[in-house]
Amino acid sequence: MRTLNVALGDRAYPIHIGRGLLDRADLILPYLKTKRVAIVTNDVVGPLYLGRLQAALEAAGVRVASVVLPDGEAHKDWPTLNRIFDMLLAERCERSTTLVALGGGVVGDMGGFAASCYQRGMPFIQIPTTLLAQVDSSVGGKTAINHPLGKNMIGAFYQPKLVLADIDTLNTLPARELSAGLAEVIKYGLIRDPAFLEWLEQNLEPLMAREPEALAHAIEVSCRNKAEVVAADETEQGERALLNLGHTFGHAIETGLGYGEWLHGEAVAAGTMMAAELSRRLGWLDGADLARTVALFERAALPVRGPTLGAGRYLELMSHDKKVEAGKLRLILLHALGKAVIHGEAPQADIAAAIEACCG
């Protein structure tokens, strides 16, 4: 087992990465206020892993309640969130009960948001079961639901007490979901870790084959990069925004097509290519840099072109982005591969041209 720490003072928490961790109630017990847990999962992950986690906790004397939500980004909304509150109230869960999110990014985001709201805050633990959640969404305390006008627009920063990433859960992950997670892994190399980017270029096939050592290394390096950024800028006042490379374009894809049509990582990959193309137009990247980025995403079975919504529609959707400040759209772009910047001065004509060049 590999363990990292997210350094947030008295709210610091560990990230455990390893195999067979779902059976390790001893890793969870130190973070429970009382021996009561409410598990939030979905109808894909639940049949695979809920019984196993519940059995491990109950064998350790923990009383467990649970709710199984419908799977998918389309259900990341108020009515589904309310099902979590229905369960917590029906089970008479107290503020000291710990909510455990068992699933991918949608479950983690909704579970964390529910935990931040219920009785004004209850403890919460992340047990991510997808690669995307293990390397990105489970770490850092971003929780949210979607709105028809914008993705993740309603939520809160609310840190977990513990992140438990069991690599064995990736064995049941559909190939498309694995690729979607690799988009976020590649992101860390592009924004701040050129050595990791080179490692990914050399080791993408073992990752696609789900070799445990390769996965463990990729998850550990990704989490270390994110933990460092979160510790420096927890509520995204500056540096943390760099983690959103490709996301402003990608969220426009997800919202414009309807949540769930493209997986989040697929939209991020296509959005990252739009950001890279805009960076080229601004004179920061060259054709070889773009070709290198395209090759890596394509080897990961990810899209490198977005849907043809029209540049005007993209820009309209992007105007709702959380990085808009004083009415000005700030984008995460690349000064070089391995060096991201926040840039709010790109001409709209160049943004539109970059979008059009990367669509269809």
N, C-alpha and C positions, 0 to 999 in steps of 0.2 A: 504494500500500500504506500502511495505517495501522498504527502500532506503539505498543503500550502496554507498561508495565513493571509486573510484580508485585513490589513492594518488600519483599523478605524477606532483606535483608542479602546474605551471600555465597551465598544460595540464590535470589536474584532471577532472574527469567526474563522474556523478552519474549513478547508476544502479537502476532503478525502477522495482519492482516486485509486481504484483497484478493482479486483475481481471478487465476487461473492459477498459484496458489502450489504446486500439486501438482508442477509441473514444475521448481520452483526448488530443486534439490538444494543450491545455494549457500547457501540459508537454513538448511539442516539440518547441513551439514558442520561448521560451527564448534562444534556441540554434541555431536559424536561423540567418544568417548574413543579408539576404534579404528574402522577402516573395516569394521565388522561391525554389521548391523542385523537384528533379528527383528521382522517385522510381524505384528500381530494384527488380523484383520478378521473380517467375517462373510459369509455366503453371499448377502447382498443387495448390500453395498457392494463386496465383493471383485471380482465380475465387472465392475463399473463402473470402479473406480479402482485396484485393486491393481497391475495390469500397468503402468499409467502411472507410478505412484510407484516401482515396482521398476525400471523402465527408466531413470528419471531418476537414481536412486541408483547403479545399476550403471554408467551412463555416466560417473559421477563416481568410479568405482573402488571402490564399496562392495559388499561381499559381502552378499547378502540371503537370509534364510530367512523362511518365513511359515507361518501357520496360519489356516485359515478356519473360524470357529465357526458354529454354527446361530444364526439371527437371533432376537432377541426376549427380553423380560424373563423368560419362563419358563425360559430357559437360563442365567440369571445365578446359577449354583449351583456346588457343589464339583466334580461330574463334568466340567462344561464348563471350569472353571478348570484342572482337571488336564490337559486337552488342551493348554493353553499350556505347562505344565511338560513334558509329553511331547515337544513340539516342541523346546523349549530344550535338553533333555537329549539328544535324538536328534541334534540339530545340533551338539552339544558347544559350546553358547554359553557364554561366560565372563562373569564379573562385569563386565567392561568392555564387553560387547556392549550396544548400546542397543536397548531395546524400543520400537517405534513402534505406538501404538494408532490405527488408521485406521477410523473409524466413528462411531457415535452414542454416547449415554451409556452403554449397556451395555458396548460394546467398550472404551470409555475407562476405566470403573470396573474392569472385569475385568483389562484390560491393566495398569493402574496397580497393582492389588493384586498381580498376579503379579510385576511388577517389584519391588515392595517386599519380596517374600518370596524370590525366586530368589537363591540364594547370599547371602542376607541383604541384598540390595539391588543392583539394576542401574539404570543410567540409563534414563530414559523420556521419550518425546516424545508429545504429543497432536496428532493431526491430525483434528479433529472434522468430520464430514460432515453433521450435522443441525443445524438452527437451535438446538434445545435444548442440544445439546452445545457449540455455538460460543458461546452466551451464558451458559452456566452450568456444566455438569458438567465441562468440560475445564479449567476454571480453578479453582485453589484447593486441589488435592491431595487431595480426598476420593475414596477408592477403596473398593470393597466388593462383596460378593455378598449375595444375599438368603437368608433362612431361612424355612421355612414359617410361623414365628410372627411374623416381622417383616422389613420391607424394609431392606436395607443395614445389617443388624445385625452383620455380620462383615467387618471391613476395617481400613484404616489411613490415616492422613494421610501422603501421599507426593507431594511436589511434582514436576511435570515439569521438564525443562530448557528446554522450548520449547513454545508452542502455535501451531499454524499453521492458521488458519481461512480456507479457500478458499471464497469466496462462490459460485463456480460450481458447487460440489457441491450447492447447494440447488436447482438447476434440475431435478434428478432426484428430489427429495424428494416423496413423496406429499402431497397437500393436507392430509390428516389429521395427518401428522407436522409439517408447517409450522405448523398451528394449535397443536399441542401445544407447539412451541417458543415461540410467541407468549405462552403462559401465563407462562413464566418472564421474558420481556421485560416484560410488563405488571407483573409482581411488583416489579421495580425501581422503577417509578414509584410504586407503592402504598406501598412501605416507606420510601423515602428521597429520592425525586426528583420532586417535584410538577411541575417544569417539563417533565421527560421525559414524565410522565403526560399533560400537555396536548399535547405533540408527538405522542404516540401517538394521541390522540383525533382529531387533525387529519390524521394520515398513515397510518391503519390500512389504507386501501384500497391505496395504493402498496406497502405491505408484503405484503399478501395477493396482489398482482399480481407480487411478487418483483422489484420495481424495484431494480437494484443499489445505487444511491445511498442509497435509503431503508433497504435491508437493512444496508449498511455502517455507516450512522449508528446504527441500532438496536443492532447488534452492538457497535460501539465504545462507546456509552454504557453498555450493559449490562455489558460487560467492565470498563469503568472503575469503575463502581459496585462490582462484585464485587471487583476488585483492591484497592480502597481498604479494603473491609471485611476481606478476608483479611489484608492487611498489618497491620491493627490487631489482629486476633484470629485467628491462623492455626488454632488447634485448638479453636475454638468454646467458649471459656470465658465469653463474654458476647455482644458485639455481633454476631458472625457468626451466631448463632442467628436473628437477624432475617431472614436470607435464607431461612428456612424457613416464611415466611408460607404458610398453606394446606397445608403438607406433613404435619403431624400428622394432620389429617383425611384428606388425600389418600392418605397411606400406608395408612390403615385401609381405604380403598376398594380400593386395589391388592391388599392382603393378603386382605381379606375376599372379593373376587370371584375371586381367583386371578390370579397375576402374568401380565400381558399382555392381560387382558380389556379394561381401560382403559389407554390410554397414560398415562405419568407426567404429562405436561402437562395432560391432560384431568382427571385426578384432582386435580391442584393447583388447577385453575380452580374445580371444584366445592368443594374444600376451602377455598379462599380465600373463597368466598361464605359458607360456614359460619362462618369467622372474622369476616367482616364483619358477619354477622347477630348473632353474639355480641357484637361491639363495639357494635352498635346497642343491644342489650339492656342493656349496661353504661353506656349514655348517652354514648358517645364519637362515634358516627356517627349521622346522621339518615337519613330515608328518601331524600332527594335523593342523598346519598353512595352509598347502596346501589344506587339506580337508575342512577347514573353508572357504577358498577362492573359491574353486570349488562350494561348496554348495550355496554361495551367488550369484555367476554368474548363476548357474543353476536355482535358484529360480526366477531370473530376465529373464529367457528364453533366455539366451545368450550361445553361443558356448564356450566350454572349451577346444576344440581340434582344431588345425588348419588343413588346407588342406595339402595333401601329395604332396608337391612340390619337396621334397628332401632337405636335409640339405645344400647341396652344392648350390642349387638355392637360398635358403633363405639367405645364407651368401653372395652370389654374389649381391643380391638385397640390403641387409643391408649395403653393402660397399658404397652405394650412400647416406647413411643417413646423415642428416645435423649435427649430433653429431660426425661424424668422424673428428678426429683432428690429424694432422701430420700422416695421414694414419692409425691411430689406432681407432678402433671402441669402443666408450664409450657407455655403456649400463646403463639404470636405473634399479637398482635391489633393493631388500628389505633386509635390515639388520634385520628387524622385521616387523610384521604387524603394520603399522602406522609410519614406519621410512624408507624412501627411500634414496638411495645413488647413486652417479654417480661412475661407476666402469669401468676402462679401462684395467684391467689386467686379465680378465677371459680367461683361456686357450681356444683356438678355439675348441679343442676336446670336452670340457665341454659344450660350446655353442651348438655345433652340436648335442651332446647327448641330451641336454635339448629340442632342437627343435624336434628331432625324437621321444622323449618320449611323446610329446604333440601333435602329428599329427596322422591323420587317424581316 
